Amino acid sequence: MNMSRAKSSPFNSPLRKAQWLNVYGNFTHVPEHLAAVMELLSLRGGLESLELYGLAEIIVGGDVVSSTRNLSKPSLPPLKQADEWINYVLRWAVVPPRLPVQKISSGFIPYLEYGITVDMLSVFEAAGAITQAIQHYVEGQPVGLDLSAISRTRTAVQQRILNLPTAAELPEAQFPFVYEACRLASIIYAIAVIFPIPNTYHLFQELVQKLQAEIEMSRIECFGAVLADLYLWLLIMGGIAALDKPERCWYVGQLVAFARRTGVSEWSDVERVLEGFLWLQSACEPGGRKLWEEVVDLGRVVEVLD
């Protein structure tokens, strides 16, 4: 493994050291050990019956880390308290002086008829709320969640994102390729912002390859303005994550075509759209701007050749 690549990230991920995630984020389960833990938990009556304070959170957190590392569904169920933590941050996110309607993730609402499910939207709203809490904390603003609350809630949100069913598990889903592209892009975002485990080069490699395949099969560009904003978010998330990877050229090429069709040329106009989806400026903007510079440069070359 090229460790310099493995340790680098195209995102400026926040709170990487919270809960020692920069250390324990390399953890993966040994299948035999996991089976033993599951058996012990069963004998003790499950996670909720553990009496030692914080032990259940630690076990679930380790499972979420390992599942993120393997891009698989968590083996353990959410803690009962997880709903309380997430509901609290959802309420906090719309209390004055914050906007009465949460802007982050609101961009997905129009696409309930085009692949986004109600359950997916609910998970994305939670992701948007914890993004707002992270931003609030990093900027040092008053009356926000403390680091321990953010840490346990981001783990719960990450678990929800990983637990989203794949399109293959939703046989009656409309626009399954659009749905699956959104699911994959949300995992990219989650690893970049919400639950930033270290050494993500190969994770992002796998995700951008899968995302490219889903976008190609969805033919989302054929919907024109109807799905344009969602398409832009998918391409930008994939394009940033594809830094220093062969897939970067494909994302840049798609964005050049998108810019020519829509007339979008300024990064400020692009970011204005992205802010309605899953986006944290401090984490994503440097990589996004770098990507857009490549798009603009290639676009100029294409114009000359035309």
LUMMARVEX-563518 format. One record per residue (C-alpha): residue in one letter; chain; y, z, x. Coordinates in pm, 1 decimal. Layout:
BEGIN
ATOM/A/A/Y/Z/X
...
//
This chain:
BEGIN
ATOM/M/A/0.0/0.0/0.0
ATOM/N/A/352.4/-79.9/117.7
ATOM/M/A/498.5/269.6/91.3
ATOM/S/A/859.6/157.2/129.0
ATOM/R/A/813.0/-58.4/-179.2
ATOM/A/A/612.3/204.3/-362.2
ATOM/K/A/882.9/466.0/-315.6
ATOM/S/A/1174.5/242.5/-416.2
ATOM/S/A/1286.0/194.2/-772.9
ATOM/P/A/1510.6/-66.5/-932.7
ATOM/F/A/1653.8/209.9/-1151.6
ATOM/N/A/1876.9/502.4/-1058.7
ATOM/S/A/1652.8/745.4/-1242.3
ATOM/P/A/1806.1/1081.9/-1344.9
ATOM/L/A/1650.8/1428.1/-1316.9
ATOM/R/A/1367.9/1305.6/-1095.0
ATOM/K/A/1317.7/1652.3/-947.0
ATOM/A/A/1320.3/1846.1/-1273.9
ATOM/Q/A/987.5/2025.6/-1321.9
ATOM/W/A/897.2/1900.8/-972.3
ATOM/L/A/825.3/1561.9/-1126.9
ATOM/N/A/900.1/1394.5/-793.4
ATOM/V/A/599.0/1583.6/-651.9
ATOM/Y/A/357.6/1624.4/-941.1
ATOM/G/A/440.8/1277.2/-1072.4
ATOM/N/A/182.1/1132.9/-834.6
ATOM/F/A/-92.6/1327.5/-1008.5
ATOM/T/A/-383.9/1147.2/-1174.5
ATOM/H/A/-683.9/1297.6/-1349.0
ATOM/V/A/-1028.7/1284.3/-1197.1
ATOM/P/A/-1239.2/1188.5/-1504.1
ATOM/E/A/-1495.9/1459.2/-1437.1
ATOM/H/A/-1224.5/1723.6/-1406.1
ATOM/L/A/-1061.3/1607.2/-1727.4
ATOM/A/A/-1392.0/1628.5/-1911.4
ATOM/A/A/-1435.9/1983.7/-1784.1
ATOM/V/A/-1085.6/2081.8/-1895.2
ATOM/M/A/-1143.9/1933.3/-2240.1
ATOM/E/A/-1470.6/2126.4/-2269.1
ATOM/L/A/-1306.7/2453.1/-2164.7
ATOM/L/A/-1022.6/2401.3/-2411.2
ATOM/S/A/-1274.0/2335.0/-2687.0
ATOM/L/A/-1458.6/2656.6/-2604.8
ATOM/R/A/-1131.3/2852.7/-2609.0
ATOM/G/A/-1023.9/2714.2/-2945.2
ATOM/G/A/-787.8/2440.3/-2826.7
ATOM/L/A/-449.1/2426.9/-2658.7
ATOM/E/A/-268.6/2633.2/-2919.7
ATOM/S/A/-501.0/2930.1/-2863.3
ATOM/L/A/-407.2/2972.0/-2496.0
ATOM/E/A/-228.3/3304.3/-2461.4
ATOM/L/A/-74.7/3271.7/-2115.4
ATOM/Y/A/287.9/3168.7/-2168.9
ATOM/G/A/359.9/2812.0/-2062.5
ATOM/L/A/0.0/2724.6/-1975.6
ATOM/A/A/-44.3/2482.0/-2265.4
ATOM/E/A/279.9/2304.6/-2166.5
ATOM/I/A/160.8/2272.6/-1807.4
ATOM/I/A/-173.8/2124.9/-1914.3
ATOM/V/A/-13.4/1878.1/-2154.3
ATOM/G/A/248.4/1788.8/-1894.2
ATOM/G/A/-21.9/1707.6/-1640.7
ATOM/D/A/-196.4/1491.2/-1897.3
ATOM/V/A/127.1/1302.9/-1970.7
ATOM/V/A/189.2/1247.4/-1599.2
ATOM/S/A/-162.6/1113.6/-1546.1
ATOM/S/A/-144.1/892.4/-1856.7
ATOM/T/A/190.2/751.0/-1746.2
ATOM/R/A/46.0/678.9/-1403.3
ATOM/N/A/-252.4/501.2/-1562.3
ATOM/L/A/-50.5/336.9/-1843.7
ATOM/S/A/-297.8/485.0/-2088.1
ATOM/K/A/-282.3/701.3/-2397.7
ATOM/P/A/-274.4/1078.4/-2338.6
ATOM/S/A/-606.7/1256.9/-2376.6
ATOM/L/A/-456.1/1570.8/-2529.5
ATOM/P/A/-277.3/1599.4/-2864.4
ATOM/P/A/90.4/1697.3/-2886.2
ATOM/L/A/167.3/2066.4/-2903.0
ATOM/K/A/278.0/2190.9/-3245.2
ATOM/Q/A/609.2/2294.7/-3089.2
ATOM/A/A/675.5/1939.3/-2973.2
ATOM/D/A/802.6/1835.2/-3316.8
ATOM/E/A/1044.3/2128.8/-3315.0
ATOM/W/A/1178.3/2033.3/-2970.9
ATOM/I/A/1227.3/1670.2/-3069.2
ATOM/N/A/1382.4/1753.1/-3407.4
ATOM/Y/A/1625.7/1987.8/-3235.1
ATOM/V/A/1751.7/1720.0/-2995.9
ATOM/L/A/1773.6/1469.9/-3283.9
ATOM/R/A/2000.1/1711.3/-3473.5
ATOM/W/A/2201.2/1793.3/-3161.0
ATOM/A/A/2263.0/1423.7/-3091.9
ATOM/V/A/2465.3/1374.5/-3413.6
ATOM/V/A/2662.0/1701.6/-3421.1
ATOM/P/A/3040.1/1670.3/-3352.5
ATOM/P/A/3200.6/1587.7/-3118.5
ATOM/R/A/2919.8/1332.8/-3091.1
ATOM/L/A/2908.1/1042.9/-3336.1
ATOM/P/A/2756.6/1127.6/-3676.7
ATOM/V/A/2521.5/831.5/-3633.0
ATOM/Q/A/2326.3/800.0/-3311.0
ATOM/K/A/2420.8/473.2/-3138.0
ATOM/I/A/2142.9/467.7/-2877.6
ATOM/S/A/1836.4/303.7/-3037.7
ATOM/S/A/2026.5/200.8/-3352.8
ATOM/G/A/2000.9/-160.9/-3238.3
ATOM/F/A/1632.5/-164.6/-3333.8
ATOM/I/A/1695.5/-98.1/-3703.7
ATOM/P/A/1763.5/-462.1/-3805.7
ATOM/Y/A/1426.7/-565.0/-3666.0
ATOM/L/A/1208.5/-364.2/-3902.4
ATOM/E/A/1125.8/-699.9/-4063.4
ATOM/Y/A/1044.4/-863.6/-3729.9
ATOM/G/A/780.6/-643.7/-3567.9
ATOM/I/A/940.6/-300.9/-3527.0
ATOM/T/A/744.0/-47.8/-3732.6
ATOM/V/A/881.5/267.6/-3893.4
ATOM/D/A/674.2/480.1/-3655.2
ATOM/M/A/802.0/287.8/-3353.2
ATOM/L/A/1159.8/325.4/-3473.3
ATOM/S/A/1108.7/700.8/-3511.0
ATOM/V/A/982.4/726.0/-3152.1
ATOM/F/A/1273.0/513.0/-3025.4
ATOM/E/A/1520.8/738.2/-3209.1
ATOM/A/A/1372.0/1038.0/-3027.9
ATOM/A/A/1397.5/845.2/-2700.1
ATOM/G/A/1761.6/769.0/-2777.5
ATOM/A/A/1838.3/1133.9/-2852.3
ATOM/I/A/1682.1/1263.2/-2530.3
ATOM/T/A/1866.9/987.4/-2341.4
ATOM/Q/A/2191.0/1123.0/-2484.9
ATOM/A/A/2093.9/1476.5/-2384.9
ATOM/I/A/2012.0/1361.6/-2030.2
ATOM/Q/A/2343.1/1177.6/-2003.5
ATOM/H/A/2528.7/1482.9/-2134.3
ATOM/Y/A/2360.8/1707.8/-1877.1
ATOM/V/A/2405.3/1472.4/-1580.8
ATOM/E/A/2775.6/1430.9/-1659.3
ATOM/G/A/2818.7/1808.5/-1680.7
ATOM/Q/A/2956.2/1802.2/-2033.7
ATOM/P/A/2974.9/2131.3/-2227.8
ATOM/V/A/2757.0/2241.0/-2519.7
ATOM/G/A/2447.9/2047.3/-2420.5
ATOM/L/A/2080.1/2120.3/-2377.7
ATOM/D/A/1981.9/2318.6/-2071.2
ATOM/L/A/1748.4/2169.3/-1813.8
ATOM/S/A/1439.0/2350.0/-1940.1
ATOM/A/A/1494.7/2220.1/-2294.9
ATOM/I/A/1550.6/1867.1/-2167.7
ATOM/S/A/1241.1/1884.9/-1948.6
ATOM/R/A/998.0/1994.4/-2218.5
ATOM/T/A/1150.7/1756.0/-2474.6
ATOM/R/A/1134.6/1455.6/-2244.2
ATOM/T/A/766.0/1528.0/-2187.1
ATOM/A/A/711.3/1536.4/-2563.8
ATOM/V/A/902.1/1209.0/-2608.5
ATOM/Q/A/708.6/1044.5/-2326.6
ATOM/Q/A/384.8/1149.5/-2494.8
ATOM/R/A/502.0/987.5/-2820.2
ATOM/I/A/589.6/662.6/-2644.4
ATOM/L/A/250.6/647.9/-2473.1
ATOM/N/A/79.4/723.5/-2804.5
ATOM/L/A/233.6/425.7/-2981.0
ATOM/P/A/-53.7/201.4/-3090.8
ATOM/T/A/-86.0/-136.2/-2923.6
ATOM/A/A/-43.9/-447.5/-3135.6
ATOM/A/A/-420.8/-495.8/-3116.2
ATOM/E/A/-460.9/-158.8/-3286.7
ATOM/L/A/-239.6/-275.2/-3574.1
ATOM/P/A/-439.8/-567.8/-3714.1
ATOM/E/A/-206.9/-620.1/-4010.5
ATOM/A/A/113.0/-603.7/-3806.4
ATOM/Q/A/370.0/-874.1/-3860.4
ATOM/F/A/509.3/-1035.0/-3545.9
ATOM/P/A/255.8/-855.9/-3322.2
ATOM/F/A/383.3/-1012.2/-3000.7
ATOM/V/A/738.8/-892.0/-3068.0
ATOM/Y/A/602.7/-544.6/-3143.8
ATOM/E/A/396.4/-535.8/-2824.6
ATOM/A/A/687.4/-661.8/-2614.5
ATOM/C/A/902.1/-376.6/-2749.5
ATOM/R/A/627.7/-124.4/-2678.9
ATOM/L/A/594.1/-240.9/-2318.2
ATOM/A/A/970.2/-251.2/-2262.4
ATOM/S/A/999.6/101.7/-2398.9
ATOM/I/A/742.7/220.0/-2143.1
ATOM/I/A/948.6/56.3/-1868.1
ATOM/Y/A/1254.5/239.0/-1996.5
ATOM/A/A/1065.2/566.5/-2030.6
ATOM/I/A/945.4/554.0/-1669.6
ATOM/A/A/1292.5/453.8/-1552.6
ATOM/V/A/1497.7/710.9/-1744.3
ATOM/I/A/1307.7/964.5/-1954.5
ATOM/F/A/1008.8/1053.2/-1738.4
ATOM/P/A/1079.4/910.3/-1391.7
ATOM/I/A/758.3/959.4/-1195.6
ATOM/P/A/773.1/843.6/-831.1
ATOM/N/A/613.0/540.4/-666.5
ATOM/T/A/637.9/302.8/-961.3
ATOM/Y/A/624.6/-36.2/-786.7
ATOM/H/A/275.1/-124.8/-904.1
ATOM/L/A/331.5/25.6/-1248.9
ATOM/F/A/636.0/-191.8/-1301.6
ATOM/Q/A/443.7/-489.5/-1160.2
ATOM/E/A/176.8/-451.0/-1429.0
ATOM/L/A/430.2/-388.9/-1704.3
ATOM/V/A/653.8/-686.8/-1627.8
ATOM/Q/A/351.1/-915.9/-1613.3
ATOM/K/A/231.9/-796.7/-1954.0
ATOM/L/A/583.0/-809.1/-2098.1
ATOM/Q/A/628.3/-1167.4/-1978.1
ATOM/A/A/303.3/-1269.0/-2147.1
ATOM/E/A/402.6/-1107.3/-2477.8
ATOM/I/A/748.9/-1265.7/-2473.7
ATOM/E/A/598.9/-1607.5/-2405.7
ATOM/M/A/348.1/-1572.3/-2689.6
ATOM/S/A/608.8/-1438.1/-2931.3
ATOM/R/A/831.6/-1747.7/-2897.0
ATOM/I/A/1111.7/-1506.3/-2973.0
ATOM/E/A/1373.1/-1748.8/-2843.0
ATOM/C/A/1292.7/-1979.8/-3135.1
ATOM/F/A/1443.1/-1728.2/-3378.9
ATOM/G/A/1788.2/-1795.4/-3235.4
ATOM/A/A/2064.7/-1551.7/-3325.1
ATOM/V/A/1834.8/-1350.4/-3554.5
ATOM/L/A/1650.4/-1186.9/-3263.6
ATOM/A/A/1897.4/-1264.6/-2985.0
ATOM/D/A/2007.7/-908.1/-2911.5
ATOM/L/A/1651.9/-776.4/-2903.2
ATOM/Y/A/1545.5/-1069.1/-2682.8
ATOM/L/A/1828.8/-990.8/-2442.2
ATOM/W/A/1721.5/-625.8/-2412.9
ATOM/L/A/1359.6/-723.0/-2347.1
ATOM/L/A/1459.4/-969.5/-2074.4
ATOM/I/A/1700.5/-728.5/-1906.9
ATOM/M/A/1453.9/-438.8/-1901.4
ATOM/G/A/1181.0/-663.1/-1765.5
ATOM/G/A/1415.5/-832.6/-1521.6
ATOM/I/A/1541.2/-507.1/-1369.6
ATOM/A/A/1187.0/-372.4/-1333.7
ATOM/A/A/1080.8/-700.8/-1171.4
ATOM/L/A/1303.3/-644.8/-866.7
ATOM/D/A/1123.2/-759.8/-548.2
ATOM/K/A/836.2/-898.6/-755.3
ATOM/P/A/728.8/-1260.0/-817.7
ATOM/E/A/805.3/-1224.3/-1191.3
ATOM/R/A/1175.7/-1176.1/-1119.8
ATOM/C/A/1228.9/-1554.3/-1108.1
ATOM/W/A/1086.0/-1597.5/-1457.7
ATOM/Y/A/1315.5/-1332.1/-1607.0
ATOM/V/A/1619.9/-1474.7/-1432.2
ATOM/G/A/1531.3/-1823.5/-1556.8
ATOM/Q/A/1492.1/-1701.2/-1914.9
ATOM/L/A/1824.9/-1521.5/-1895.9
ATOM/V/A/1996.0/-1835.2/-1764.1
ATOM/A/A/1863.5/-2027.5/-2063.0
ATOM/F/A/1970.4/-1743.9/-2294.1
ATOM/A/A/2322.8/-1740.4/-2150.0
ATOM/R/A/2358.0/-2116.4/-2190.7
ATOM/R/A/2240.9/-2105.6/-2553.1
ATOM/T/A/2457.0/-1811.7/-2655.3
ATOM/G/A/2761.0/-1859.3/-2434.6
ATOM/V/A/2731.8/-1506.7/-2292.7
ATOM/S/A/2866.4/-1496.2/-1937.9
ATOM/E/A/3023.1/-1154.9/-1870.3
ATOM/W/A/2816.2/-850.3/-1782.2
ATOM/S/A/3040.7/-633.3/-1999.8
ATOM/D/A/2935.2/-838.1/-2305.1
ATOM/V/A/2569.8/-802.3/-2210.2
ATOM/E/A/2592.1/-427.1/-2163.9
ATOM/R/A/2772.2/-385.6/-2495.4
ATOM/V/A/2457.2/-520.3/-2663.3
ATOM/L/A/2217.4/-316.5/-2449.9
ATOM/E/A/2389.0/12.0/-2535.6
ATOM/G/A/2257.2/-14.4/-2890.9
ATOM/F/A/1895.4/-19.7/-2774.8
ATOM/L/A/1741.6/208.1/-2510.4
ATOM/W/A/1989.3/216.6/-2225.0
ATOM/L/A/2141.6/474.5/-1992.2
ATOM/Q/A/2429.9/325.1/-1799.3
ATOM/S/A/2406.5/549.1/-1493.4
ATOM/A/A/2036.5/467.0/-1451.5
ATOM/C/A/2022.3/103.1/-1559.8
ATOM/E/A/2365.4/-52.3/-1498.3
ATOM/P/A/2342.1/-102.6/-1118.6
ATOM/G/A/2008.3/-284.9/-1148.1
ATOM/G/A/2125.4/-473.0/-1455.4
ATOM/R/A/2445.0/-591.0/-1291.6
ATOM/K/A/2250.8/-707.1/-985.3
ATOM/L/A/2014.6/-900.5/-1212.0
ATOM/W/A/2302.7/-1059.2/-1402.0
ATOM/E/A/2466.2/-1169.6/-1076.3
ATOM/E/A/2147.4/-1362.5/-999.9
ATOM/V/A/2160.5/-1513.3/-1348.4
ATOM/V/A/2521.7/-1625.8/-1302.4
ATOM/D/A/2450.2/-1772.0/-957.0
ATOM/L/A/2147.1/-1966.4/-1080.4
ATOM/G/A/2341.4/-2079.1/-1385.4
ATOM/R/A/2606.0/-2236.3/-1162.9
ATOM/V/A/2336.8/-2425.1/-972.3
ATOM/V/A/2184.1/-2552.3/-1297.1
ATOM/E/A/2525.9/-2672.8/-1416.1
ATOM/V/A/2576.3/-2868.6/-1094.6
ATOM/L/A/2233.6/-3030.0/-1125.5
ATOM/D/A/2301.5/-3122.1/-1487.9
//
